[in-house]
Amino acid sequence: MDNSKQELEPLLARHSQQHVLAFWDELSPDERQHLTKQIRGIDLKQIKELFHGKTAAADWSELARRAISPPAFRLHDKRPRISSEQASARGHQALESGQVGVLLVAGGQGTRLGLNQPKGMFSIGPVSGASLFQILIEKIIARSRVSGMRIPLYLMTSPATDQETIDYLRANENFGLPQEDLRIFCQGTMPAVDAKTGQLLLAEKHQLALSPDGHGGTLQGLVTHGCLSDIRARGLKQLFYCQIDNPLVEICDPELLGYHLLSNSELSTQVVAKRTSRDKVGNVVSVDGKLQIIEYSDLNPLDDQIVERKAADGTPVFWAGNTAVHVFDVAFLERVAPSGTALPFHVAKKAVSYVDPQGNKVEPQEPNAIKFERFIFDLLPSAQQAIVVEVDEAQTFAPVKNAPGESRDTPESVRAQMTALHAGWLKAAGCEVAAGVAVEISPRFAQNAQEVAARVQPGMVVTQSRYFC
C-alpha cells in the first residue's frame, strides 16, 4: 500500500472525507502526488465547521435589520464638509508625491461572456476592441504621466488565470507598463463541498473541486507573495483597489483619494445610488456605528421589506451600491494582515461539476455544491474613520458581468455606456458626434473631458466610428 495513502486515510476518516481516495489505485504516481498535495493543503476541520455554520459569516439578515444609511460624501451635496475641489487637490498631491499604488483583482474567467480565458483578456473597446487589461493598464500609465510619478500595479490572479495572464501581458509588453512596476500574485483556493452532505467534491479522480477563495484572499496573497514588503519598500501610503471588469473605473481617482486623506480614513469605499432595492450589488450601510457591506447574495427574498426601509427623511436606507472600488491605507493593511485569515466566509450555492462514486463526470444543471469565499470589504468594520463617496454611475461604473441578451451589465450595454461617455466629452469640447456613431477615447489620449478639450479642435465633426489614441 502507498505510504501517502496510509498517512491520508486516518486524517480523512476523522472528518468523514475518505471517499476522495476512492480511485487511488487507478492513479499514476504524479496524480497521487497531486491529490496528496491538495488534501494536505486544506483545513478539513475548518471545512466541516463552515458546512455546519460554526465559523461562517454573520447573520446578515439581522445586521440588515439594524442597518442605517451610511454617512457619505454625496453627489449634489449643497454643504459638503469637504469640497470636491479640496479633495481633488489633496489627491493630486498624494499622486505627485509617489504615495499611491494600484491593487487590481483579476482572478475571474470570462466564462459567462463566452470567453474561456481570463476575463481581463475580454475585448470590450467599442471601436478599438481593446481588452479590459489594456484599458485599465493604460489608465494607470496615463495617471502616472500626469502625476509625474511611477504608479506600481499589484495584480491578483487565480490558479485558473495566473499563467495565461502572465503570458498575455508578456506578449503585449504589459501594454507599456514597466516590468519593474508590475507584481503579479496568485490568490488561494477553497474546496467545494456537496450541499447535502458536506463531502468534498472531486473535479477529477485525482483532483479536488477547488475554486478561488474570493477577493478576501487578497490580503493573505499580498503577504504570502511578498507584495506587502514591496509596497513598504517603495514608500507607498495608499493603495487604490478595483476589479478587472469595470472599464470605466477612474484609476487613482484624485477626488476619492482626497476625500480619503482629508477624512483620515483607513478604508474608503466608492458607491453609486442603487436603481432598485434588489440591485445585485453590495449594500453599503452603517451598523452599530461601523461601515459594513451586506452582499445581495447574503440576503433572501424574505428580506425585501428590510432592504426597502426608508430613513426618517424619506430616503432609502439601502441606497448605496458598492462599486468594488476602495482606497486602503497601507498602514491599516499592515495592522490587519496578521488577522487577515479571520475574515468571515460567505456561503454560496453553485452548480459544480464532479466525479460520482462510479467515476462518471456529472455536470449538474442546478446548484449542488457550496463554495466558501472571503470578501475584502469585510475589513470595513475594522477600519478607523471609514468613509463612503458617491460617484455618477454613468461616468464611472460599467461592470461587464453578464452574457449578451441579459438586461444589464452586458458587453453591449457597457460598450454603449463607454461610447456615450466619450461622445459627451467630445461634445463638451465643442465637437459634434453624429447620431449612432461609436467613438472611443484611449486613456493615453485623455482621461476626462478637460483633457479632451486640450487635445481636440472645437468644431470637429465625427461622422464615422473613431478611436482617439
N, C-alpha and C positions, 0 to 999 in steps of 0.2 A: 504493500500500500504506500502511496506517495506521502512523504513526510508532511508536506504542506497540508494535505487533506486531513491528516491526523491532528494537526495543530488547529485547523479551522473548525473541525466538527464540534468540539465542545464549546467553542466560542459562539458558534451559530446556534447550537442547541439551547443554550441559556436564554436565547431570545426567540426561539421557535422559527429560525430562519435557515435551517439546514437544507431546505429544498433547493437552494441556489447551487448546491453541489450535485444535483441530480444527474447531470450529464458529464461529470468529471472524467469518467472512463473513456469518453469519446473525444476528449480534448487533446490537442497537441501540447508538448511541453511549454511552448510560448503562450498558448491560450490559457493553460493552467496558471502560469506566472502572472498573466494579465488579470485574470479573475481574482487571484490571491491578493494582488496589489490593491485592487478596487475594494475588496472586502475589508482589508486591514486599514483602508483609508477612511472608513466611515465609522461613526459612533452609533453602534447598534442600540445602546441604552437610550441615547437621545432620540433616535428614530421611534422607538417604542413609546417613549413618553410623549413625543409630538403627536403620534397617532391617537393616543388616548387623551390628548388635550391637556396634559400636565404642564407643558412648558410652551404652549402655543401663545400667540399674541393675545392682547387684552380682549375684554368683552366690548367689541366695537359698538354694538347697539346701545350699551349702557353709556359709553363715552359720548355717543351721538346725542343721547337724551340730555346730558349735562352741558353740551357744547353751546357756545355763544359765538357771535360774529368775531372774527379776529381783528385786532387793531391793525390798520393798514394805511399806507400811502395810496390813496385812491385817485383815479383819473378825475379831472374836473373838480378836485377839492378846492374850494374857494379860499380857504385859510389853512394851507398846509404848514406844519411846524418847520418843515424844510422845503424850500422851493426846488423845482426841477433844475433851475439854473445853478443853484448852490450844489445840488447833488452831482450834476454833470461836471462841474468844475473840480469837485473833490475826486471824482472818479478818474478824470483825465490826469490829475496829479499823481494818483496811485499808479496808473499805467506808465506815465512818463518817468516814474521812479523805479520801474522794473520790478514791481512788487507783486505782479499778478501772473498766474499760470492758468491753464485750461485743463479741466478734467472731463474727458469725453467718454461716455459709456456706449460701447458699440458691440455688445455681445450677441445681439439678436440676429437671426437669419430672416431672409425675406420670403419665407415660405408662403405666407398669406398673400404676398404680392406676385406669386408665381416665379420667384427667384430662388433657386436652390444654391444660394451663395450668401455671404454676409449682407445684411440689409444696407450697410454703408456703400455697397457697390451698386445699389439700385439707381438707375438713370432717372433723374427727376427734373433736370433743367428743361423748361418748356420749349426752348429753342436750341440750346447747346447740347442737350442730352447729358449734361454733367451729372456725375454721381453725387450722392449725399456726402461721401467722403471729400470729394473735390470741393464742393461748395463750402463746407464747414472749415476745411483746412485753409482755403483761400480767404475766408473771413478772418482767421487768425493772422495770416500773413498781412492782410490789409490793415488790421488793427495795429499790428506791430510796426508797420510802415508809418502810420500816422503818429504813434506814440514815440517812435524813435528808439524803442527798446525791444529786445527779443522776448517773445512770449512762448514758453515751452508748453508742449502738449503731452499730457499723460492719458493714454488711450487704453481703455479696458476692453478686452475681448473675452470670449468664452472658449472652452475647448473646441466647440464646433466651428468657430470662426477665426481662431487665432492664426494658424499658419496661412490660411488663404488671405487674411487681411495683411499679414506681413509681406507675402508675395505680391499682392496687388499694389500696395504702397511702394514697394521697392521698384516694381516695374514702371510705375508712374513717377518715380523720383520724388515721392512724398508730396507731389503737386507743388513743389517749390519750398517746402518747409525743410530747413537744415536738419540733417540726420541727428546732430547733437541736441536738437530741441524736441526730439520725439522719443518718448519712452512708451513702449507697448508692454502691457502686462495682462495676464490671464486670470479671470475670476475662478472661484472654486465651484464645486458641484454638490448637489444633494440627490440621494436616490428617490425615485418614485416608488410608492407602495400601493398595493391593492386597496381600493377604497373600502372594501368589506372586511378584509382580514388583517390589514396592516403588513402583509408579507411583501418582501422586496420583489420587484419585478425584474425578470431577465429580458434585456433587449435582444440578446443573442445567447446561445448556450454558454458562451464564455464571457459574457458581459452584462453587468447590471444596467438597468434603465436609469441613467443619470441625466440630470438637467442642471443648468446654471443655478447658482444659489441666490439669484436676484441681485439688483443693484446695491442691496445692502452689503454684498460681499466686497464692494469697492474698498472700504476701509481696510479690511483684512488684506486685500490684494495689494494695496499701497504699501503696507508694512512688509508683507511677505516677500515682495519683489524689489524691495529697496527704494521704492519711489519716494516714500516719505523722507528718507535720508537725503535723497537727491534734491527734493523740494527745500529742505532745510539748508543744504549746502549752497543752493542758488540764492538764498535770502528772500524767497517768496513769502509774502504775508497773507495773500488771499488766493483762493482757487475758485475760478468760475466753472460751475458744473452744468453740463447739459447732456442730452441724449441725441443719438445719431439721427433720429427720424424726423427732426424738425428743421427744414432748410431755411426757415425764416428767423430762426433764433438770432438775436443780436449778440454775437460773441463778445464777451467782456464789455457788456453794455455799461458805459461810464455812469449813466444815471443810477442804475441799480447798484453799482459799486459804491457810488457816492452816498446813497441812502444808507447802505450797509455800514460804511465807515463813520458817517456823521451820527449814526444812531448807536455806535459802539456795539453793534450786533456781532454775535459769533456765527450766526447762521441765518441767512436771509433767503426768502422764497418769493419767486415771481408768480403771479396769478393772473387769470383772466376772469371776467364776470361770466358765470355759467349761463347758458341759454335756458336750460330747464333744470329742475331739481335732481333729475336722474341722469344727467350727462355722465358719460363714462370717463370721468376724471376724478382724481383725488380731491376730497373736500378739505380745505384748509380752515380750521376752526380754532377757537381757544377753549381749552378745558382746564378748569381749576387754575387759571392764570398762566397756563403754558400753551404754546402753539402746538398743534397736533394735526396730522393729516390722516383722515379716515378714508380709506380707499372705497370706491364704489363697489368693488368686488367683495368687500368685507361686510357689506350691508345686504339685507334680504328684502324682498318685496314688502314684508310686514313693517319695514322701517320707513315707508313712504311718508307717513304722517310726520315722522320725526324730521326728515330732511326738508319737508315743506314748511317748517315752522317759520314764523316771522318775528323779527325783533320788535321792540316797543315802538320804534319809528316806522314800522311797516315794511322795512327792507328784509329780504330773506336772510336767515342765519347762515344757510349753506350757499352763499353766493360765490365764494372764492374757489375757483378751479385751479388745481396745481398744474403748472406747465412743465414740471420737471427741470426747471432752471433754478439754480441756487448759487449763493456765494458762501463759501466756507472760510472762516479764519483758520489759518494753518495751525495756530496755537491751540485752537479748540480741537482740531483733529488729533493733534499730538496728545492732548489731555484725555480724549475719549478712546484713543487707539487701544490701550490695554483692555478695555471692556467692550471693544467693538463686536466681539463674538457674542455678547449678551443681547444684541438687538433681537427683538421678538421675531418669531417666524409667522408668516401669513400662510394660510392653507388655501389651496386652490384645487378644485376637481377638474381633471383634464382627461382627454382620450389619449392613452399612451399604448403604443403597440408593444406586444410582449410575446414571449415563448411560453406555450402552455406545458403542462406536465408530460404531454406526449411528444414534445419537441416541435410542435407546429407553431408557425408565426401567426399571431392574431392581430388584426387591425380593427379595433373597436370603433364603432360609429358614434357611440355615446360615451360620456365621461366614465371611466372605470378606475381611475387612479387618483391618488392625492400627491401633489407636489408641494414642497415647502420652500418658501422664499423669504429672504430678508429685504427690507426696503431702507434705502439710505435716509429717507426723510424721517424715519423713526428716531433719528438723533435730535430732532427739533425740541422735544421736551427737556433735553439736557443742556440746551444752548441758552446762554445769557442774552437778554435783550433781543431775542429773535424777532424779526420783523417780516411783514408782508408788503409787497409792492405790486400794484395792479398795472398791467400794460394793455394796450389795444390788441385784441386778438387778430384783427385784420392785418396788422403790421408785423407781428412777431410770433404768431403761433399757428403753425400749419403742419401738424404731425401726419406723416403718411403711414397709416396703420392697416387700412382695410383694402380688400381686393376691389378691382373695378366693379361698379354696379351697386356698391353699398351707398348708404345715404350721405355719408361724410367721411372725411379723413382718407380719401382715396387718391391715387395718383392724379386722376383728372381734376379733382377739387383742389388739390394742393398746387398743381401747375396753374390752374385758373387764378388762385389767390396770389401766387408769385407774379403772374402777368399783370393782375390788377394793381398790385403794389408798385411795381416798376413803371407801369404806364402812368400811375399817379405822380411818381417822382418826375417823370419827363414833362408832364403837363404843368406841374408846379414850376418847372424851369422855363416855361413859355413855349414848350414844344406841343405838337399835335400828333396824336396817335389815332390812326383810322380805326373805326369800329371793327371788332373781330380780329384785329391784328395782334399776334403774340409778340411780346417784347420781353427780353431778359437782360438784366444788368449783372455782370460778373462782380463779385466783391472786389476784384482787382481794379475795376473801373470806378466803382463808387459804392459806399456803404449806406448812403442815405440821400434824401432829397437835396440837402445842402451841397454834398459832394457832386451830385449830378449837375446841379446848377453851375458849378465851377468848371464842368468839363464839356458842356454842350452849348450850341449856339441857339438862343431864343429864336423861335420862328421855324425851327426844323420840323418837317412833316415826315412821319413814318408811315408808309403805306404798305409795307410788307414785313414779314417776320424779321426781327433783327436781334442780334446778340451783341451787346455792348461789352467789350472786354479789353 
